[in-house]
Amino acid sequence: ILKDGSAMIGTYEDYATYKDQLKEAVGGFGGFLVKDGKIAVTKNANYAATRASRTAIGIKADGSVVMMVLDGRQLPFSAGGAMEEIAQIMYDAGCVTAINLDGGGSTTYLSKPAGKDNITLVNRPSDGYARSVSTSLVAVSFAKSSNEFDHAIISSDYDYITPGTTMQFNVIGVSNTGNTAPIPEGAYWKVSDTSIATIDAETGLFTAIKKGKVTVDFMIGEESTAGVEIAVVNPDALSMESDSINAIYGVPTAIPIVATYKGYPVA
């Protein structure tokens, strides 16, 4: 970051030209991903071909900065990416220049998600915990903090549900700066097709009736402030939750079964 606030990515040779203009700097690892608007990764190096957790940063033509974190080394949760794959991600994001940063267990992303008031770990580091590192990139908003309601965020445990099953929907209020905000009085839940599913207008308890898709909206007056699509389906696969189970002779034992639809868990 230069003293005028602009971002740049340079080579070792560029340092002599820009050293007196630098305000903040961090070193790359593994070379350029995108350079002069083109993917710059060579595929012949082992490091470039191996999939791993990755951290990358790039700059678009308008000067805006793109930061990317990709989890890896945790199959089947995440596979990570080879260098040519993350180069493609940064290129597709519009970067005209981008570099790889230290990855693996150093790939760590902390954020204050919308509707939350504290910074939390939002990715899954491959070490199993947030590794101590010597340098970090920090993005800070200087917008005036607000707790006035702007919109809502809906959450549920599943996106797919079987007919005859109930599921609880929850909602949090969010301000225009991402802080938590109180829900306005009179807000209520609504579904787009009551022949497929119903929802309790006050509590958000959803009941699936038959196969189909519905939109669940959180309403203020006649306006939806948040909506999600839920599919009522019959599972296409059943599996045991684990490969083994401990059973005591003579004592009934429950066998946990997981229902899925196209690979996704079903309520």
Rosetta silent file (secondary structure, phi, psi, omega in degrees, C-alpha in Angstrom):
SEQUENCE: ILKDGSAMIGTYEDYATYKDQLKEAVGGFGGFLVKDGKIAVTKNANYAATRASRTAIGIKADGSVVMMVLDGRQLPFSAGGAMEEIAQIMYDAGCVTAINLDGGGSTTYLSKPAGKDNITLVNRPSDGYARSVSTSLVAVSFAKSSNEFDHAIISSDYDYITPGTTMQFNVIGVSNTGNTAPIPEGAYWKVSDTSIATIDAETGLFTAIKKGKVTVDFMIGEESTAGVEIAVVNPDALSMESDSINAIYGVPTAIPIVATYKGYPVA
SCORE:     score description
SCORE:     0.000 S_00000001
   1 L     0.000  125.312 -179.738    0.000    0.000    0.000 S_00000001
   2 E   -84.118  167.376 -177.589    1.500    3.317   -1.060 S_00000001
   3 L   -63.897  -21.993  177.429    1.321    6.502    0.952 S_00000001
   4 L   -84.733    3.421  177.225   -1.390    7.831   -1.356 S_00000001
   5 L    91.344   -6.709 -179.751   -3.597    4.854   -0.353 S_00000001
   6 L   -82.304  156.221  179.590   -3.354    2.976   -3.643 S_00000001
   7 L  -102.053  147.683  175.130   -2.422   -0.695   -3.857 S_00000001
   8 L  -147.899  153.831  172.890    0.319   -2.152   -6.020 S_00000001
   9 L  -121.838  121.612 -175.748    2.017   -5.498   -6.584 S_00000001
  10 L  -129.688  169.467  176.984    5.648   -5.252   -7.588 S_00000001
  11 L   -92.115  174.607  176.272    8.759   -7.327   -8.098 S_00000001
  12 H   -58.403  -36.589 -179.411   11.975   -7.198   -6.129 S_00000001
  13 H   -68.008  -27.105 -179.960   13.351   -4.909   -8.815 S_00000001
  14 H   -72.487  -19.010 -173.932   10.443   -2.477   -8.280 S_00000001
  15 H   -58.566  -41.476 -178.813   11.409   -1.976   -4.641 S_00000001
  16 H   -60.486  -33.451 -178.899   14.144    0.539   -5.417 S_00000001
  17 H   -76.369  -37.149 -170.236   11.635    2.699   -7.300 S_00000001
  18 H  -107.673   -1.391 -172.375    8.824    2.565   -4.739 S_00000001
  19 H   -59.296  -32.703 -179.880   10.569    2.128   -1.374 S_00000001
  20 H   -80.326   -9.575 -179.369   10.146    5.791   -0.396 S_00000001
  21 H  -103.444   -4.165 -175.034    6.431    5.665   -1.265 S_00000001
  22 E   -76.783  136.190  174.022    5.570    2.515    0.708 S_00000001
  23 L  -107.829  -46.740  177.275    3.239    2.686    3.702 S_00000001
  24 L  -137.265  149.075  178.272    2.500   -1.029    4.242 S_00000001
  25 L  -155.420  151.334  175.486    3.891   -4.122    2.527 S_00000001
  26 L  -142.833  147.993 -177.064    3.797   -7.906    2.703 S_00000001
  27 L   -87.584  146.778  175.456    5.776  -10.476    0.743 S_00000001
  28 L   -84.230  175.882 -177.633    4.340  -12.923   -1.741 S_00000001
  29 L  -147.254  112.467  177.165    5.070  -16.636   -1.878 S_00000001
  30 L    98.529    0.118  173.559    5.391  -18.661   -5.058 S_00000001
  31 L    93.831 -174.732 -178.144    5.294  -15.863   -7.606 S_00000001
  32 E   -72.645  142.270  170.116    2.693  -14.157   -9.750 S_00000001
  33 E   -95.135  -45.855  177.740   -0.658  -15.754  -10.442 S_00000001
  34 E  -129.914  135.930  178.864   -1.812  -13.081  -12.884 S_00000001
  35 E  -145.042  133.098 -179.436    0.453  -10.510  -14.544 S_00000001
  36 L    54.012   37.921  176.029   -0.346   -7.876  -17.172 S_00000001
  37 L    77.442   10.376 -178.811   -3.899   -9.205  -17.397 S_00000001
  38 E  -131.203  148.910  175.707   -2.859  -12.793  -18.195 S_00000001
  39 E   -63.217  129.216 -170.206   -2.513  -15.970  -16.133 S_00000001
  40 L  -115.606   13.228 -176.397    1.184  -16.229  -15.277 S_00000001
  41 L   -85.417  134.469  171.305    1.483  -19.636  -13.606 S_00000001
  42 L   -96.232  139.790 -172.430    3.791  -22.276  -15.023 S_00000001
  43 L   -94.846    4.800 -173.906    2.575  -25.834  -14.459 S_00000001
  44 L   -87.020  -12.933 -179.144    5.929  -27.618  -14.408 S_00000001
  45 L   -86.359  142.064 -179.599    6.764  -26.961  -10.736 S_00000001
  46 H   -60.178  -40.850 -179.149    5.570  -29.478   -8.120 S_00000001
  47 H   -62.060  -35.147 -179.099    4.350  -26.674   -5.851 S_00000001
  48 H   -70.142  -28.814 -174.979    2.207  -25.318   -8.675 S_00000001
  49 H   -92.280  -18.157 -176.366    0.569  -28.688   -9.312 S_00000001
  50 L   -81.863  132.661  176.881   -0.099  -29.719   -5.705 S_00000001
  51 L   -80.680  136.529 -178.813   -3.494  -28.859   -4.248 S_00000001
  52 E  -158.122  172.724  170.492   -3.371  -27.089   -0.890 S_00000001
  53 L   -64.046  139.787 -175.436   -4.990  -24.364    1.194 S_00000001
  54 E  -133.730  148.303  171.524   -4.308  -21.079   -0.573 S_00000001
  55 E  -129.188  131.107 -177.593   -4.281  -17.358    0.156 S_00000001
  56 E  -141.811  157.473  177.256   -4.066  -14.880   -2.711 S_00000001
  57 E  -142.219  142.365 -178.272   -4.411  -11.163   -3.344 S_00000001
  58 E  -146.945  170.530 -179.955   -4.899   -9.264   -6.575 S_00000001
  59 E  -127.733  133.077  178.254   -5.710   -5.864   -8.068 S_00000001
  60 E   -87.028  171.516 -177.109   -8.364   -5.162  -10.686 S_00000001
  61 L   -61.700  -29.178 -179.817   -8.043   -2.648  -13.515 S_00000001
  62 L   -85.335    4.208  178.003   -9.963   -0.023  -11.496 S_00000001
  63 L    92.028   -7.329  179.171   -7.496   -0.331   -8.587 S_00000001
  64 L   -73.317  154.390 -172.718   -9.795   -2.287   -6.279 S_00000001
  65 E  -107.424  137.742  176.910   -8.293   -5.155   -4.318 S_00000001
  66 E  -115.493  125.801  175.728   -9.460   -8.795   -4.286 S_00000001
  67 E  -115.919  134.040 -174.613   -8.484  -11.080   -1.381 S_00000001
  68 E  -131.679  133.592  174.216   -9.145  -14.810   -1.629 S_00000001
  69 E  -122.524  129.884 -179.733   -8.951  -17.648    0.894 S_00000001
  70 E  -127.032  116.592  178.391   -9.407  -21.270   -0.243 S_00000001
  71 L   -70.298  154.850  179.306   -9.579  -24.094    2.304 S_00000001
  72 L  -163.659 -179.571  177.676   -7.778  -27.355    1.562 S_00000001
  73 L    60.952   28.966 -178.543   -6.101  -30.535    2.813 S_00000001
  74 E  -142.303   52.340  177.637   -9.332  -31.680    4.504 S_00000001
  75 L   -59.960  140.646    3.287  -11.082  -34.122    2.191 S_00000001
  76 L   -89.578    3.864 -178.353  -14.002  -34.497    1.781 S_00000001
  77 L   -65.357  -44.815 -178.149  -14.673  -31.023    3.268 S_00000001
  78 E  -151.775  144.885 -178.228  -12.160  -29.211    1.070 S_00000001
  79 L  -106.193  -16.635 -174.951   -9.614  -30.119   -1.583 S_00000001
  80 L    76.313 -162.432 -178.347   -7.731  -26.839   -1.904 S_00000001
  81 E  -150.500  148.685  170.031   -6.325  -25.742   -5.243 S_00000001
  82 L   -77.765  164.460 -176.131   -3.275  -25.990   -7.441 S_00000001
  83 H   -59.815  -39.931 -179.678   -1.593  -22.727   -8.399 S_00000001
  84 H   -66.259  -27.515  179.381   -3.104  -22.740  -11.884 S_00000001
  85 H   -74.535  -42.536  179.014   -6.567  -23.169  -10.326 S_00000001
  86 H   -73.583  -28.708  173.264   -6.268  -20.213   -7.958 S_00000001
  87 H   -61.298  -40.518  178.260   -4.741  -18.170  -10.774 S_00000001
  88 H   -65.604  -39.857  177.877   -7.916  -18.895  -12.746 S_00000001
  89 H   -59.856  -46.897 -178.161  -10.059  -17.864   -9.758 S_00000001
  90 H   -68.249  -37.274  176.938   -8.249  -14.521   -9.462 S_00000001
  91 H   -63.902  -44.583  179.155   -8.364  -13.983  -13.223 S_00000001
  92 H   -65.342  -26.603  177.881  -12.113  -14.706  -13.277 S_00000001
  93 L   -77.748   -3.155  176.399  -12.547  -12.204  -10.414 S_00000001
  94 L    98.534    8.426 -178.589  -11.187   -9.509  -12.739 S_00000001
  95 E   -72.663  135.547  173.841   -7.634   -9.205  -11.435 S_00000001
  96 E   -97.201  -15.866  172.351   -5.055   -7.878  -13.887 S_00000001
  97 E  -147.320  139.962 -178.779   -2.278   -8.676  -11.423 S_00000001
  98 E  -159.016  148.412  177.266   -2.304  -11.159   -8.529 S_00000001
  99 E  -131.167  158.231  173.319    0.129  -13.058   -6.347 S_00000001
 100 E   -86.333  141.530  173.711    0.055  -16.080   -4.104 S_00000001
 101 E  -110.741  178.381  179.710    0.662  -15.568   -0.376 S_00000001
 102 L   -59.935  132.185 -177.379    1.674  -18.116    2.260 S_00000001
 103 L  -117.982 -138.173 -177.600   -0.955  -20.881    2.367 S_00000001
 104 H    58.973 -133.150  179.660   -1.342  -24.267    4.038 S_00000001
 105 H   -68.523  -14.185  177.106   -1.943  -23.819    7.755 S_00000001
 106 H   -81.170  -10.944  177.788   -1.344  -20.067    7.374 S_00000001
 107 L   -72.582   98.463 -174.365   -4.509  -19.744    5.272 S_00000001
 108 L  -136.497  133.151 -177.059   -6.709  -18.156    7.916 S_00000001
 109 L  -129.570  112.475  174.735   -9.701  -15.842    7.485 S_00000001
 110 E  -108.879  141.280 -176.334  -11.222  -13.920   10.383 S_00000001
 111 E  -153.868  162.842  170.240  -14.181  -11.639    9.800 S_00000001
 112 L  -104.753   92.617 -176.946  -17.110   -9.902   11.437 S_00000001
 113 L   -60.961  156.466  178.057  -20.005  -11.519    9.547 S_00000001
 114 L   -56.363  132.959 -179.447  -23.168   -9.528    8.910 S_00000001
 115 L    85.300    2.915  177.486  -25.331   -9.504   12.015 S_00000001
 116 L  -115.648  150.201 -178.746  -22.413  -10.287   14.321 S_00000001
 117 L  -106.071   -2.278 -178.379  -20.621   -7.870   16.626 S_00000001
 118 L  -125.602  151.316  175.773  -17.379   -9.812   17.091 S_00000001
 119 L   -78.179  130.692 -178.084  -14.591  -10.941   14.783 S_00000001
 120 E  -134.313  161.811  174.739  -14.587  -14.729   14.407 S_00000001
 121 E   -75.525  120.547 -174.187  -12.737  -17.428   12.457 S_00000001
 122 L  -111.489   -8.262  172.989  -14.885  -18.098    9.391 S_00000001
 123 L  -108.737 -175.833 -179.666  -12.801  -20.614    7.434 S_00000001
 124 L  -120.114   91.491 -177.638  -11.459  -24.021    8.485 S_00000001
 125 L   -59.087  144.774 -175.386   -7.624  -23.864    8.692 S_00000001
 126 L   -71.397  -17.158  174.917   -5.895  -27.101    7.711 S_00000001
 127 L   -74.361  -14.714 -174.885   -3.890  -27.159   10.962 S_00000001
 128 L    92.464   -2.166  179.194   -7.178  -27.529   12.842 S_00000001
 129 L  -160.541  168.570  179.008   -6.695  -24.133   14.501 S_00000001
 130 L   -77.547  113.336 -178.243   -5.613  -20.588   13.621 S_00000001
 131 L   -70.863  144.006  172.822   -1.817  -20.720   13.250 S_00000001
 132 L   -70.438  129.552  179.790    0.291  -17.909   14.717 S_00000001
 133 L  -129.966  158.677 -175.973    1.724  -15.839   11.868 S_00000001
 134 L   -85.125  -25.552 -179.480    4.084  -12.870   11.769 S_00000001
 135 L  -138.276  149.832  178.668    2.098  -10.742    9.306 S_00000001
 136 L  -140.902  157.448  172.438   -1.561  -10.380    8.360 S_00000001
 137 L   -99.946  131.351 -176.968   -3.667   -8.394    5.923 S_00000001
 138 L  -124.940  126.179  174.657   -6.359   -6.299    7.592 S_00000001
 139 L  -107.407  125.684 -174.197   -9.324   -4.654    5.867 S_00000001
 140 L  -123.347  134.809  174.325  -11.005   -1.962    7.960 S_00000001
 141 L   -95.987  135.172  177.109  -14.236   -0.068    7.361 S_00000001
 142 L  -104.681   13.840  176.676  -14.385    3.559    8.478 S_00000001
 143 L   -65.470  144.486  179.551  -18.164    3.823    7.974 S_00000001
 144 L   -65.606  124.672 -175.995  -20.010    5.249   10.973 S_00000001
 145 L   -64.597  141.999 -179.019  -21.317    2.303   12.984 S_00000001
 146 L  -138.492  147.188  172.786  -25.101    1.871   13.106 S_00000001
 147 L  -119.506   20.482  177.820  -27.548   -0.423   14.908 S_00000001
 148 L   -85.393  134.747 -175.668  -30.608    0.725   12.974 S_00000001
 149 L   -59.479  131.600  175.624  -32.431   -2.092   11.153 S_00000001
 150 L  -121.331  -44.741  178.274  -31.685   -2.306    7.426 S_00000001
 151 E  -158.451  176.703 -178.253  -32.370   -5.913    6.455 S_00000001
 152 E  -119.952  159.608  173.597  -32.615   -9.439    7.863 S_00000001
 153 E  -124.250  126.240 -179.255  -30.658  -12.672    7.456 S_00000001
 154 E   -97.696  141.029  175.964  -32.514  -15.990    7.529 S_00000001
 155 E  -136.808  150.306  174.477  -30.889  -19.217    8.687 S_00000001
 156 L  -151.508  165.170 -176.781  -31.965  -22.862    8.936 S_00000001
 157 L   -76.607  -23.762 -175.636  -30.196  -26.162    9.491 S_00000001
 158 L  -139.594  156.605  171.437  -31.032  -27.557    6.040 S_00000001
 159 L  -101.008  -13.883  179.658  -31.848  -26.462    2.490 S_00000001
 160 E  -124.984  142.312 -176.827  -33.693  -29.722    1.778 S_00000001
 161 E  -145.620  146.309 -179.291  -36.491  -31.248    3.841 S_00000001
 162 L   -89.420  151.766  178.068  -38.699  -34.324    3.523 S_00000001
 163 L   -56.488  139.256  179.548  -42.529  -34.170    3.421 S_00000001
 164 L    86.753   -2.370 -177.563  -44.119  -34.286    6.889 S_00000001
 165 L   -99.133  147.726  175.897  -40.986  -32.914    8.600 S_00000001
 166 E  -107.390  153.531  179.391  -40.722  -29.688   10.606 S_00000001
 167 E  -151.250  138.816 -178.562  -37.740  -27.338   10.733 S_00000001
 168 E   -88.615  127.776  171.439  -37.082  -24.143   12.674 S_00000001
 169 L   -98.323  144.697  178.689  -36.159  -20.974   10.793 S_00000001
 170 E  -126.736  158.589 -178.113  -34.290  -18.192   12.574 S_00000001
 171 E  -144.045  144.608  172.547  -33.665  -14.556   11.702 S_00000001
 172 E  -127.325  147.240  176.631  -31.327  -11.785   12.812 S_00000001
 173 E   -89.070  144.236 -176.866  -31.593   -8.086   12.078 S_00000001
 174 E  -131.769  139.467  175.926  -28.674   -6.322   10.400 S_00000001
 175 L   -86.914  175.868 -179.497  -27.828   -2.627   10.048 S_00000001
 176 L   -73.220   -6.584  173.744  -26.367   -1.026    6.919 S_00000001
 177 L  -108.493   11.363  174.945  -22.903   -1.366    8.496 S_00000001
 178 L    87.548    1.625  178.696  -23.341   -5.062    9.288 S_00000001
 179 L   -78.953  163.326  173.148  -24.032   -4.723   13.022 S_00000001
 180 E   -67.313  147.145 -178.464  -26.837   -6.518   14.811 S_00000001
 181 E  -142.966  144.797 -179.910  -30.087   -4.572   14.801 S_00000001
 182 L   -66.696  141.828  177.292  -33.444   -5.093   16.561 S_00000001
 183 L   -73.039  129.714  178.965  -36.219   -6.663   14.479 S_00000001
 184 L   -61.532  149.846  177.870  -39.066   -4.151   13.884 S_00000001
 185 L   -65.591  146.991  177.434  -42.405   -4.896   15.540 S_00000001
 186 L    87.871   -0.482  178.896  -45.000   -6.596   13.401 S_00000001
 187 L   -69.261  151.185 -176.744  -42.549   -8.622   11.327 S_00000001
 188 E  -153.982  164.322  179.848  -43.770  -12.078   10.284 S_00000001
 189 E   -95.842  151.942 -179.247  -42.933  -15.230    8.273 S_00000001
 190 E  -153.069  143.895  173.658  -44.533  -16.220    4.978 S_00000001
 191 E  -114.300  153.673 -174.292  -44.195  -19.039    2.402 S_00000001
 192 L   -76.628  -25.423 -177.871  -44.872  -18.682   -1.307 S_00000001
 193 L  -143.980  104.055 -176.395  -47.047  -21.809   -1.672 S_00000001
 194 L   -75.030   -5.865  174.123  -48.994  -23.153    1.320 S_00000001
 195 L   -79.762  -21.694  179.782  -49.906  -26.325   -0.568 S_00000001
 196 L   -94.114  -38.408 -179.132  -46.220  -27.369   -0.458 S_00000001
 197 E  -160.047  158.810  174.712  -45.328  -26.107    3.036 S_00000001
 198 E  -125.512  162.086  176.082  -46.566  -23.889    5.837 S_00000001
 199 E  -144.590  137.794  177.182  -44.748  -21.722    8.353 S_00000001
 200 L   -68.301  122.404 -173.411  -45.867  -20.264   11.667 S_00000001
 201 L   -61.227  -28.544 -176.999  -46.024  -16.515   11.069 S_00000001
 202 L   -94.413  -43.830 -171.521  -44.707  -15.713   14.560 S_00000001
 203 L   -93.786  -23.116 -177.080  -42.252  -18.486   15.429 S_00000001
 204 L    82.210   17.630  177.804  -40.844  -19.444   12.017 S_00000001
 205 E   -80.037  118.667 -173.490  -41.584  -23.168   12.474 S_00000001
 206 E   -98.750  135.123  177.425  -41.692  -24.642    8.954 S_00000001
 207 E  -125.484  120.735  178.612  -43.716  -27.756    8.064 S_00000001
 208 E   -82.692  138.718 -177.595  -43.191  -29.560    4.763 S_00000001
 209 L  -110.984  -52.793 -178.315  -46.306  -31.049    3.146 S_00000001
 210 L  -147.840  168.888 -177.760  -45.402  -32.374   -0.301 S_00000001
 211 L   -61.090  142.131  178.951  -42.583  -32.322   -2.858 S_00000001
 212 E   151.192 -178.267  178.188  -41.805  -28.975   -4.459 S_00000001
 213 E  -119.283  139.850  176.263  -39.959  -25.706   -3.944 S_00000001
 214 E  -134.945  157.364  172.296  -41.083  -22.724   -1.879 S_00000001
 215 E  -104.609  128.781  175.120  -39.646  -19.376   -0.923 S_00000001
 216 E   -98.857  121.810 -179.155  -39.615  -18.482    2.755 S_00000001
 217 E  -115.950  144.588  171.186  -39.820  -14.720    3.297 S_00000001
 218 E  -104.625  114.741 -167.248  -39.421  -12.619    6.413 S_00000001
 219 E  -103.640  144.256  166.774  -41.903   -9.813    5.976 S_00000001
 220 E  -125.532  107.762 -172.104  -42.256   -6.279    7.289 S_00000001
 221 L    67.061 -126.750  178.212  -45.641   -5.069    6.184 S_00000001
 222 L   -99.306    7.071 -175.739  -46.000   -6.069    2.525 S_00000001
 223 E  -109.621  133.668  175.047  -42.254   -6.037    1.868 S_00000001
 224 E   -82.542  126.880  178.357  -39.898   -9.000    2.104 S_00000001
 225 E   -99.709   -8.883  175.513  -36.703   -8.084    3.925 S_00000001
 226 E  -167.311  145.422  179.544  -35.090  -11.523    3.393 S_00000001
 227 E  -150.131  145.622  176.437  -35.960  -14.674    1.499 S_00000001
 228 E  -137.407  150.552  177.722  -34.576  -18.182    0.961 S_00000001
 229 E   -97.199  132.393  178.979  -35.619  -21.070   -1.269 S_00000001
 230 E  -122.355  135.572  179.123  -36.316  -24.438    0.349 S_00000001
 231 E  -106.322  128.298  173.296  -36.867  -27.686   -1.541 S_00000001
 232 E   -94.244  117.418 -171.278  -39.186  -30.393   -0.205 S_00000001
 233 L  -138.029  164.011  165.962  -37.768  -33.673   -1.550 S_00000001
 234 L   -96.102  129.693 -179.174  -37.590  -37.400   -1.039 S_00000001
 235 L   -56.459  146.477  176.763  -33.995  -38.422   -0.176 S_00000001
 236 L  -105.525    1.018  177.668  -32.165  -40.288   -2.934 S_00000001
 237 E  -157.652  146.643  174.634  -29.612  -41.923   -0.595 S_00000001
 238 E  -128.036  141.795  178.649  -29.303  -43.161    2.989 S_00000001
 239 E  -149.087  159.192  175.538  -26.065  -43.908    4.829 S_00000001
 240 E   -75.164  148.476 -177.585  -24.814  -44.584    8.323 S_00000001
 241 L   -68.575  -28.728  178.271  -23.406  -41.603   10.180 S_00000001
 242 L  -141.286  165.768 -177.622  -20.200  -43.524   10.997 S_00000001
 243 L   -76.360  -18.231 -178.476  -18.440  -46.707    9.848 S_00000001
 244 L  -144.775  160.465  179.577  -18.828  -48.408   13.227 S_00000001
 245 L  -146.106  141.235  177.945  -21.056  -48.299   16.300 S_00000001
 246 L   -88.714  127.003 -179.516  -20.661  -49.591   19.854 S_00000001
 247 L  -124.894  139.578  177.880  -23.519  -51.833   20.982 S_00000001
 248 L   -99.978  130.049 -176.915  -24.156  -53.345   24.417 S_00000001
 249 L   -56.499  128.861  176.605  -25.502  -56.889   24.440 S_00000001
 250 L    84.530   -4.093 -178.905  -29.208  -56.954   25.270 S_00000001
 251 L  -111.436  123.959  178.266  -29.622  -53.157   25.081 S_00000001
 252 L   -56.086  135.445 -177.287  -31.460  -51.627   22.096 S_00000001
 253 L  -123.069  127.594  177.283  -29.082  -49.454   20.099 S_00000001
 254 L   -79.797  136.509  178.098  -30.078  -46.605   17.800 S_00000001
 255 L  -107.182  110.307 -178.283  -28.242  -46.506   14.467 S_00000001
 256 L   -66.317  123.957  179.888  -27.810  -42.892   13.242 S_00000001
 257 E  -113.968  136.491  177.987  -28.826  -42.659    9.582 S_00000001
 258 E  -107.084  125.346  175.849  -28.033  -39.694    7.309 S_00000001
 259 E   -98.100  136.958  179.200  -30.443  -38.865    4.495 S_00000001
 260 E  -134.035  158.066  175.862  -29.099  -36.971    1.468 S_00000001
 261 E  -135.088  114.885 -175.450  -30.409  -35.549   -1.784 S_00000001
 262 L    54.585   34.159  177.803  -27.896  -35.054   -4.607 S_00000001
 263 L    90.049   -7.323 -178.608  -25.194  -35.265   -1.945 S_00000001
 264 E   -99.124  143.405  179.581  -26.737  -32.629    0.348 S_00000001
 265 E   -65.899  146.436 -177.551  -28.094  -33.468    3.840 S_00000001
 266 E  -122.199  137.027  175.939  -31.888  -33.614    4.175 S_00000001
 267 L   -75.635    0.000    0.000  -33.971  -32.870    7.263 S_00000001
